[in-house]
Amino acid sequence: MLDVGCDHGLLACAFASAARHVTGFDITPAMIERACQLQRERGIHNLSWQIGDVSRFPFADGSFSFAFTRHTFHRFLQPAAVLAEMVRVCAPQGRVMLVDVVLPTERAVAYDYLEKLRDPSHVPVKPNPATAPSRRPAPTIPTRAKFGTALPRSRSRLAPTRPPPP
Ligand SMILES: C[S@@+](CC[C@H](N)C(=O)[O-])C[C@H]1O[C@@H](n2cnc3c(N)ncnc32)[C@H](O)[C@@H]1O
């Protein structure tokens, strides 16, 4: 199987326990380095990595029985062309699976804000034109300062209670 935009290889390594062979494909060499490290740590042998751009896969037609990608399509400038490439490298009876986030505009703003706090390299999701705008008002985005003060309180609520010192 092919994992497009495999990042640091978390899913490719997981798929390797079920697939005959997995190829992880990504444009970022640093991600592939981390993926190799994860593969070594887990002692996986039916897995290889390839650095490249999704605009043209270096694979022959019908090379894979399963072409998969997660959380990548909203980043691509020409997603339809990438989908066509995934179909090309997939065997006629194979499967192509895309997993990504699509949100109504007013929710995308809040989602992108939180994702950016977590991962500054986050690329904003594309609003779904097929989704009717909801009647709910757009959420108020907290300022960084407000968010910062709210964080310790919610963390302490989630933290396990420590037993009192003897
Ligand atoms: C959010 S990460 C994907 C996460 C991963 N698929 C997962 O589910 O854990 C997006 C990945 O897409 C890769 N990427 C972005 N543009 C690309 C392109 N044009 N060709 C290949 N990979 C690309 C990035 O390097 C990054 O590793």
Ligand as a Chemical Component Dictionary entry (heavy atoms), coordinates in Angstrom:
data_LIG
# 
_chem_comp.id                   LIG 
_chem_comp.type                 NON-POLYMER 
_chem_comp.pdbx_formal_charge   0 
_chem_comp.three_letter_code    LIG 
# 
loop_
_chem_comp_atom.comp_id 
_chem_comp_atom.atom_id 
_chem_comp_atom.alt_atom_id 
_chem_comp_atom.type_symbol 
_chem_comp_atom.charge 
_chem_comp_atom.model_Cartn_x 
_chem_comp_atom.model_Cartn_y 
_chem_comp_atom.model_Cartn_z 
_chem_comp_atom.pdbx_ordinal 
LIG C1  C1  C 0  -0.386 16.886 8.374  1  
LIG S1  S1  S 1  0.938  15.999 7.682  2  
LIG C2  C2  C 0  0.231  14.413 7.320  3  
LIG C3  C3  C 0  -0.022 13.561 8.508  4  
LIG C4  C4  C 0  -0.039 12.073 8.257  5  
LIG N1  N1  N 0  -0.585 11.726 6.957  6  
LIG C5  C5  C 0  -0.815 11.386 9.350  7  
LIG O1  O1  O 0  -1.976 11.054 9.124  8  
LIG O2  O2  O -1 -0.277 11.246 10.470 9  
LIG C6  C6  C 0  1.077  16.631 6.032  10 
LIG C7  C7  C 0  2.264  16.009 5.310  11 
LIG O3  O3  O 0  2.097  16.274 3.911  12 
LIG C8  C8  C 0  3.373  16.458 3.376  13 
LIG N2  N2  N 0  3.233  17.186 2.108  14 
LIG C9  C9  C 0  2.766  18.447 1.939  15 
LIG N3  N3  N 0  2.814  18.792 0.636  16 
LIG C10 C10 C 0  3.311  17.719 -0.029 17 
LIG C11 C11 C 0  3.603  17.457 -1.401 18 
LIG N4  N4  N 0  3.401  18.389 -2.341 19 
LIG N5  N5  N 0  4.119  16.261 -1.745 20 
LIG C12 C12 C 0  4.331  15.309 -0.782 21 
LIG N6  N6  N 0  4.076  15.490 0.525  22 
LIG C13 C13 C 0  3.575  16.691 0.901  23 
LIG C14 C14 C 0  4.114  17.256 4.447  24 
LIG O4  O4  O 0  5.522  17.163 4.300  25 
LIG C15 C15 C 0  3.595  16.620 5.730  26 
LIG O5  O5  O 0  4.467  15.634 6.211  27 
# 
loop_
_chem_comp_bond.comp_id 
_chem_comp_bond.atom_id_1 
_chem_comp_bond.atom_id_2 
_chem_comp_bond.value_order 
_chem_comp_bond.pdbx_ordinal 
LIG C1  S1  SING 1  
LIG S1  C2  SING 2  
LIG S1  C6  SING 3  
LIG C2  C3  SING 4  
LIG C3  C4  SING 5  
LIG C4  N1  SING 6  
LIG C4  C5  SING 7  
LIG C5  O1  DOUB 8  
LIG C5  O2  SING 9  
LIG C6  C7  SING 10 
LIG C7  O3  SING 11 
LIG C7  C15 SING 12 
LIG O3  C8  SING 13 
LIG C8  N2  SING 14 
LIG C8  C14 SING 15 
LIG N2  C9  SING 16 
LIG N2  C13 SING 17 
LIG C9  N3  DOUB 18 
LIG N3  C10 SING 19 
LIG C10 C11 SING 20 
LIG C10 C13 DOUB 21 
LIG C11 N4  SING 22 
LIG C11 N5  DOUB 23 
LIG N5  C12 SING 24 
LIG C12 N6  DOUB 25 
LIG N6  C13 SING 26 
LIG C14 O4  SING 27 
LIG C14 C15 SING 28 
LIG C15 O5  SING 29 
# 
